[in-house]
């Protein structure tokens, strides 16, 4: 009769259990990553697609940007040419 001295851990010995632990950990991590990725994707694509909706400029953000630009112009941080160029660029949005 053949005598096996693997102490019940199979052919890889104790390292087989360690490798199996890390493989199981990697599979669980991959599953969690996929669930998070799919949930983010579902949130982005819920409702009406953004490709077909024309985006209107947010007037509150535009007013804030213009007021900040005007304050910087009043303090002398921005010269006349730069102020006009930036204001025109903001109004194009």
DSSP file (Angstrom, degrees, kcal/mol; ACC not computed):
  #  RESIDUE AA STRUCTURE BP1 BP2  ACC     N-H-->O    O-->H-N    N-H-->O    O-->H-N    TCO  KAPPA ALPHA  PHI   PSI    X-CA   Y-CA   Z-CA
    1    1 A X              0   0    0      0, 0.0     2,-0.2     0, 0.0     0, 0.0   0.000 360.0 360.0 360.0 139.1    0.0    0.0    0.0
    2    2 A X        -     0   0    0      1,-0.0     2,-0.5     2,-0.0     0, 0.0  -0.502 360.0-140.2 -78.4 144.1    1.3    3.5   -0.9
    3    3 A X        -     0   0    0     -2,-0.2     2,-0.5     2,-0.0    -1,-0.0  -0.908  12.1-160.1-106.7 126.8    2.0    5.9    1.9
    4    4 A X        -     0   0    0     -2,-0.5     3,-0.2     1,-0.1     4,-0.1  -0.918  10.0-175.5-109.4 126.5    1.0    9.5    1.5
    5    5 A X        +     0   0    0     -2,-0.5    -1,-0.1     1,-0.2    -2,-0.0  -0.222  48.1 114.9-115.5  43.1    2.6   12.1    3.7
    6    6 A X  S >  S-     0   0    0      7,-0.1     3,-1.8     2,-0.0    -1,-0.2   0.445  76.0-130.1 -89.5  -0.2    0.7   15.2    2.6
    7    7 A X  T 3   -     0   0    0      1,-0.3    -2,-0.1    -3,-0.2    -1,-0.0   0.761  64.3 -62.1  56.8  28.4   -0.9   15.6    6.0
    8    8 A X  T 3  S+     0   0    0      1,-0.1    -1,-0.3     2,-0.1     3,-0.1   0.535 117.0 105.0  82.8   6.2   -4.3   16.0    4.4
    9    9 A X  S <  S-     0   0    0     -3,-1.8     3,-0.4     1,-0.3     7,-0.1   0.393  79.1-124.5-101.1   3.8   -3.5   19.2    2.5
   10   10 A X    >   -     0   0    0      1,-0.2     3,-0.7     2,-0.1    -1,-0.3  -0.415  52.9 -40.6  86.1-164.1   -3.3   17.6   -1.0
   11   11 A X  T 3  S+     0   0    0      1,-0.2    -1,-0.2    -2,-0.1    -2,-0.0   0.752 135.0  53.1 -74.9 -24.7   -0.3   17.8   -3.4
   12   12 A X  T >  S-     0   0    0     -3,-0.4     3,-0.8     1,-0.3    -1,-0.2   0.542  94.0-149.5 -89.5  -6.6    0.4   21.5   -2.7
   13   13 A X  T X>  -     0   0    0     -3,-0.7     3,-0.8     1,-0.2     4,-0.5  -0.434  61.5 -24.0  72.2-149.1    0.7   21.1    1.0
   14   14 A X  H >> S+     0   0    0      1,-0.2     4,-1.3     2,-0.2     3,-0.6   0.772 131.7  68.9 -70.0 -27.1   -0.3   24.2    3.1
   15   15 A X  H <> S+     0   0    0     -3,-0.8     4,-2.8     1,-0.2    -1,-0.2   0.779  87.9  66.3 -65.4 -25.7    0.4   26.6    0.3
   16   16 A X  H <> S+     0   0    0     -3,-0.8     4,-2.2     1,-0.2    -1,-0.2   0.904 101.4  47.9 -61.2 -40.9   -2.6   25.2   -1.6
   17   17 A X  H <X S+     0   0    0     -3,-0.6     4,-1.9    -4,-0.5    -1,-0.2   0.881 111.1  50.7 -66.2 -38.2   -4.9   26.6    1.0
   18   18 A X  H  X S+     0   0    0     -4,-1.3     4,-2.1     2,-0.2    -2,-0.2   0.925 111.6  47.7 -65.6 -44.7   -3.2   30.0    0.9
   19   19 A X  H  X S+     0   0    0     -4,-2.8     4,-2.3     1,-0.2    -2,-0.2   0.906 110.9  51.2 -62.8 -41.4   -3.5   30.2   -2.9
   20   20 A X  H  X S+     0   0    0     -4,-2.2     4,-2.5    -5,-0.2    -1,-0.2   0.877 107.9  53.6 -63.4 -37.1   -7.1   29.2   -2.7
   21   21 A X  H  X S+     0   0    0     -4,-1.9     4,-2.4     2,-0.2    -2,-0.2   0.940 111.4  44.4 -62.7 -47.2   -7.7   32.0   -0.1
   22   22 A X  H  X S+     0   0    0     -4,-2.1     4,-2.3     2,-0.2    -2,-0.2   0.852 112.7  51.6 -68.5 -33.8   -6.2   34.6   -2.4
   23   23 A X  H  X S+     0   0    0     -4,-2.3     4,-2.3     2,-0.2    -1,-0.2   0.925 111.5  47.2 -66.4 -43.9   -8.0   33.3   -5.4
   24   24 A X  H  X S+     0   0    0     -4,-2.5     4,-2.4     1,-0.2    -2,-0.2   0.903 111.9  51.1 -63.3 -40.5  -11.3   33.5   -3.5
   25   25 A X  H  X S+     0   0    0     -4,-2.4     4,-2.4     1,-0.2    -2,-0.2   0.897 110.5  49.1 -62.7 -41.1  -10.5   37.0   -2.3
   26   26 A X  H  X S+     0   0    0     -4,-2.3     4,-2.4     2,-0.2    -2,-0.2   0.895 110.9  49.7 -66.3 -40.1   -9.7   38.1   -5.9
   27   27 A X  H  X S+     0   0    0     -4,-2.3     4,-2.3     2,-0.2    -2,-0.2   0.921 112.0  47.6 -65.5 -43.3  -13.0   36.6   -7.2
   28   28 A X  H  X S+     0   0    0     -4,-2.4     4,-2.3     2,-0.2    -2,-0.2   0.916 112.5  49.9 -63.6 -42.7  -15.0   38.4   -4.4
   29   29 A X  H  X S+     0   0    0     -4,-2.4     4,-2.4     1,-0.2    -2,-0.2   0.896 110.1  50.5 -61.9 -40.7  -13.2   41.6   -5.2
   30   30 A X  H  X S+     0   0    0     -4,-2.4     4,-2.4     2,-0.2    -2,-0.2   0.896 109.6  50.6 -64.4 -41.0  -13.9   41.3   -8.9
   31   31 A X  H  X S+     0   0    0     -4,-2.3     4,-2.2     2,-0.2    -2,-0.2   0.914 110.9  48.5 -63.6 -42.6  -17.6   40.7   -8.2
   32   32 A X  H  X S+     0   0    0     -4,-2.3     4,-2.3     1,-0.2    -2,-0.2   0.919 111.1  51.1 -63.3 -42.9  -17.8   43.8   -6.0
   33   33 A X  H  X S+     0   0    0     -4,-2.4     4,-2.6     1,-0.2    -2,-0.2   0.911 110.5  48.6 -60.2 -43.4  -16.0   45.8   -8.6
   34   34 A X  H  X S+     0   0    0     -4,-2.4     4,-2.7     2,-0.2    -1,-0.2   0.889 110.1  51.1 -65.8 -39.3  -18.5   44.6  -11.3
   35   35 A X  H  X S+     0   0    0     -4,-2.2     4,-2.2     2,-0.2    -2,-0.2   0.926 112.9  45.8 -63.7 -44.0  -21.5   45.4   -9.1
   36   36 A X  H  X S+     0   0    0     -4,-2.3     4,-2.2     2,-0.2    -2,-0.2   0.920 113.7  49.5 -64.5 -43.7  -20.2   48.9   -8.5
   37   37 A X  H  X S+     0   0    0     -4,-2.6     4,-2.1     1,-0.2    -2,-0.2   0.915 112.9  46.2 -62.3 -44.2  -19.4   49.5  -12.1
   38   38 A X  H  X S+     0   0    0     -4,-2.7     4,-2.3     2,-0.2    -1,-0.2   0.862 111.1  52.0 -68.6 -35.4  -22.8   48.3  -13.3
   39   39 A X  H  X S+     0   0    0     -4,-2.2     4,-1.9     2,-0.2    -1,-0.2   0.892 110.9  47.5 -69.7 -37.4  -24.6   50.4  -10.7
   40   40 A X  H  X S+     0   0    0     -4,-2.2     4,-2.0     2,-0.2    -2,-0.2   0.915 112.5  50.0 -65.5 -41.1  -22.8   53.5  -11.8
   41   41 A X  H  X S+     0   0    0     -4,-2.1     4,-1.6     1,-0.2    -2,-0.2   0.881 109.6  50.8 -64.2 -38.8  -23.5   52.7  -15.4
   42   42 A X  H  < S+     0   0    0     -4,-2.3     4,-0.4     1,-0.2    -1,-0.2   0.873 109.3  50.9 -68.0 -36.4  -27.2   52.2  -14.6
   43   43 A X  H >< S+     0   0    0     -4,-1.9     3,-0.7     1,-0.2    -2,-0.2   0.888 110.3  49.6 -67.3 -38.1  -27.4   55.6  -12.8
   44   44 A X  H 3< S+     0   0    0     -4,-2.0    -1,-0.2     1,-0.2    -2,-0.2   0.839 116.3  41.1 -70.0 -31.8  -25.8   57.3  -15.8
   45   45 A X  T 3< S+     0   0    0     -4,-1.6    -1,-0.2    -5,-0.2     2,-0.2   0.284  86.7 114.4-103.2  10.9  -28.1   55.8  -18.3
   46   46 A X  S <  S+     0   0    0     -3,-0.7     2,-0.1    -4,-0.4    -3,-0.0  -0.544  75.2   1.5 -79.3 149.1  -31.4   56.0  -16.4
   47   47 A X  S    S-     0   0    0     -2,-0.2     2,-0.2     2,-0.0     3,-0.0  -0.435 119.9  -2.4  78.2-151.5  -34.0   58.3  -17.7
   48   48 A X  S    S-     0   0    0     -2,-0.1     2,-0.1     1,-0.1     5,-0.1  -0.540  81.1-107.5 -79.0 138.0  -33.6   60.3  -20.9
   49   49 A X    >   -     0   0    0     -2,-0.2     3,-1.0     1,-0.1     4,-0.4  -0.403  17.4-137.8 -66.0 138.0  -30.3   59.9  -22.7
   50   50 A X  T 3  S+     0   0    0      1,-0.2     3,-0.3     2,-0.2    -1,-0.1   0.635  96.6  73.2 -73.7 -12.5  -28.2   63.0  -22.5
   51   51 A X  T 3  S+     0   0    0      1,-0.2    -1,-0.2     3,-0.1    -2,-0.0   0.805 103.0  39.4 -70.0 -26.9  -27.2   62.7  -26.1
   52   52 A X  S <  S+     0   0    0     -3,-1.0     2,-0.6     2,-0.1    -1,-0.2   0.485  98.9  85.8-102.2  -3.6  -30.7   63.9  -27.2
   53   53 A X  S    S-     0   0    0     -4,-0.4     2,-0.4    -3,-0.3    -1,-0.0  -0.873  75.0-135.1-102.1 123.9  -31.2   66.6  -24.6
   54   54 A X        -     0   0    0     -2,-0.6     2,-0.5     1,-0.1    -2,-0.1  -0.629  23.8-126.2 -77.6 130.0  -29.8   70.0  -25.4
   55   55 A X        -     0   0    0     -2,-0.4     2,-0.3    -5,-0.1    -1,-0.1  -0.639  17.9-150.2 -83.8 124.6  -28.1   71.4  -22.4
   56   56 A X        -     0   0    0     -2,-0.5     2,-0.1     1,-0.1    -1,-0.0  -0.725  28.2-105.1 -89.0 141.0  -29.2   74.8  -21.3
   57   57 A X        -     0   0    0     -2,-0.3     2,-0.8     1,-0.1     3,-0.1  -0.397  31.0-116.1 -66.4 141.8  -26.7   77.0  -19.7
   58   58 A X     >  -     0   0    0      1,-0.2     4,-2.0    -2,-0.1     5,-0.1  -0.701  24.8-161.0 -79.2 109.8  -27.1   77.3  -15.9
   59   59 A X  H  > S+     0   0    0     -2,-0.8     4,-2.7     1,-0.2     5,-0.2   0.814  86.8  57.1 -67.1 -30.7  -27.8   81.0  -15.5
   60   60 A X  H  > S+     0   0    0      2,-0.2     4,-2.3     1,-0.2    -1,-0.2   0.932 109.4  45.0 -66.7 -43.5  -26.9   81.1  -11.8
   61   61 A X  H  > S+     0   0    0      2,-0.2     4,-2.5     1,-0.2    -2,-0.2   0.891 113.3  51.3 -65.3 -38.1  -23.4   79.7  -12.6
   62   62 A X  H  X S+     0   0    0     -4,-2.0     4,-2.5     2,-0.2    -2,-0.2   0.921 110.5  48.3 -64.2 -43.8  -23.0   82.2  -15.4
   63   63 A X  H  X S+     0   0    0     -4,-2.7     4,-2.4     2,-0.2    -2,-0.2   0.893 111.7  50.3 -64.1 -39.3  -24.1   85.1  -13.2
   64   64 A X  H  X S+     0   0    0     -4,-2.3     4,-2.3     2,-0.2    -2,-0.2   0.926 111.3  48.0 -63.5 -43.8  -21.6   83.9  -10.5
   65   65 A X  H  X S+     0   0    0     -4,-2.5     4,-2.3     1,-0.2    -2,-0.2   0.908 112.7  48.4 -64.3 -41.7  -18.8   83.7  -13.0
   66   66 A X  H  X S+     0   0    0     -4,-2.5     4,-2.4     2,-0.2    -1,-0.2   0.888 111.2  50.0 -66.4 -38.4  -19.6   87.1  -14.4
   67   67 A X  H  X S+     0   0    0     -4,-2.4     4,-2.3     2,-0.2    -2,-0.2   0.894 111.2  48.9 -68.6 -37.8  -19.7   88.7  -11.0
   68   68 A X  H  X S+     0   0    0     -4,-2.3     4,-2.4     2,-0.2    -2,-0.2   0.923 112.0  49.2 -64.8 -43.2  -16.4   87.1  -10.0
   69   69 A X  H  X S+     0   0    0     -4,-2.3     4,-2.0     1,-0.2    -2,-0.2   0.903 111.2  49.6 -62.1 -41.3  -14.9   88.4  -13.3
   70   70 A X  H  X S+     0   0    0     -4,-2.4     4,-2.4     2,-0.2    -1,-0.2   0.892 110.2  50.5 -65.5 -39.8  -16.3   91.9  -12.6
   71   71 A X  H  X S+     0   0    0     -4,-2.3     4,-2.0     2,-0.2    -2,-0.2   0.912 110.5  49.0 -64.0 -42.2  -14.8   91.9   -9.1
   72   72 A X  H  X>S+     0   0    0     -4,-2.4     5,-2.2     2,-0.2     6,-0.9   0.872 111.8  49.7 -65.0 -35.9  -11.4   90.9  -10.4
   73   73 A X  H ><5S+     0   0    0     -4,-2.0     3,-0.6     4,-0.2    -2,-0.2   0.895 109.7  51.1 -67.4 -40.2  -11.6   93.7  -13.0
   74   74 A X  H 3<5S+     0   0    0     -4,-2.4    -2,-0.2     1,-0.2    -1,-0.2   0.849 109.4  50.1 -67.1 -33.6  -12.6   96.2  -10.3
   75   75 A X  H 3<5S-     0   0    0     -4,-2.0    -1,-0.2    -5,-0.2    -2,-0.2   0.597 117.1-114.3 -79.7 -10.7   -9.6   95.2   -8.1
   76   76 A X  T <<5S+     0   0    0     -3,-0.6    -3,-0.2    -4,-0.6    -2,-0.1   0.589  83.1 121.7  89.6  11.2   -7.3   95.5  -11.1
   77   77 A X  S   <S+     0   0    0     -5,-2.2     2,-0.4    -6,-0.2    -4,-0.2   0.742  74.3  45.5 -76.2 -22.6   -6.4   91.9  -11.4
   78   78 A X  S    S-     0   0    0     -6,-0.9    -2,-0.2    -9,-0.1    -1,-0.1  -0.974  81.3-138.2-124.5 133.2   -7.7   91.7  -14.9
   79   79 A X     >  -     0   0    0     -2,-0.4     4,-2.5     1,-0.1     5,-0.2  -0.269  34.1 -95.2 -83.1 176.8   -6.9   94.3  -17.6
   80   80 A X  H  > S+     0   0    0      1,-0.2     4,-2.4     2,-0.2     5,-0.2   0.908 122.1  46.4 -59.7 -46.5   -9.5   95.7  -20.1
   81   81 A X  H  > S+     0   0    0      1,-0.2     4,-2.4     2,-0.2    -1,-0.2   0.919 114.4  46.7 -65.5 -43.7   -8.6   93.3  -23.0
   82   82 A X  H  > S+     0   0    0      2,-0.2     4,-2.6     1,-0.2     5,-0.2   0.888 112.0  51.9 -66.4 -37.9   -8.6   90.2  -20.8
   83   83 A X  H  X S+     0   0    0     -4,-2.5     4,-2.5     2,-0.2     5,-0.2   0.935 111.9  45.4 -62.9 -46.3  -11.9   91.3  -19.1
   84   84 A X  H  X S+     0   0    0     -4,-2.4     4,-2.3     2,-0.2    -2,-0.2   0.905 114.2  49.0 -64.3 -41.6  -13.6   91.7  -22.5
   85   85 A X  H  X S+     0   0    0     -4,-2.4     4,-2.0    -5,-0.2    -2,-0.2   0.924 114.6  43.8 -65.7 -44.3  -12.2   88.4  -23.9
   86   86 A X  H  X S+     0   0    0     -4,-2.6     4,-2.3     2,-0.2    -2,-0.2   0.877 113.1  51.6 -70.0 -37.2  -13.3   86.4  -20.8
   87   87 A X  H  X S+     0   0    0     -4,-2.5     4,-2.2    -5,-0.2    -1,-0.2   0.924 110.8  48.3 -65.0 -42.9  -16.7   88.1  -20.6
   88   88 A X  H  X S+     0   0    0     -4,-2.3     4,-1.1    -5,-0.2    -2,-0.2   0.901 111.1  50.9 -63.1 -40.1  -17.3   87.3  -24.3
   89   89 A X  H  X S+     0   0    0     -4,-2.0     4,-0.7     1,-0.2     3,-0.2   0.890 110.8  48.7 -65.1 -39.2  -16.2   83.7  -23.8
   90   90 A X  H >< S+     0   0    0     -4,-2.3     3,-0.8     1,-0.2    -1,-0.2   0.884 109.0  52.5 -67.4 -37.7  -18.6   83.3  -20.8
   91   91 A X  H 3< S+     0   0    0     -4,-2.2    -1,-0.2     1,-0.2    -2,-0.2   0.717 100.9  62.3 -73.5 -19.5  -21.5   84.7  -22.7
   92   92 A X  H 3<        0   0    0     -4,-1.1    -1,-0.2     1,-0.2    -2,-0.2   0.742 360.0 360.0 -73.5 -23.6  -20.9   82.3  -25.6
   93   93 A X    <<        0   0    0     -3,-0.8    -1,-0.2    -4,-0.7    -2,-0.2   0.523 360.0 360.0 -64.2 360.0  -21.6   79.4  -23.2
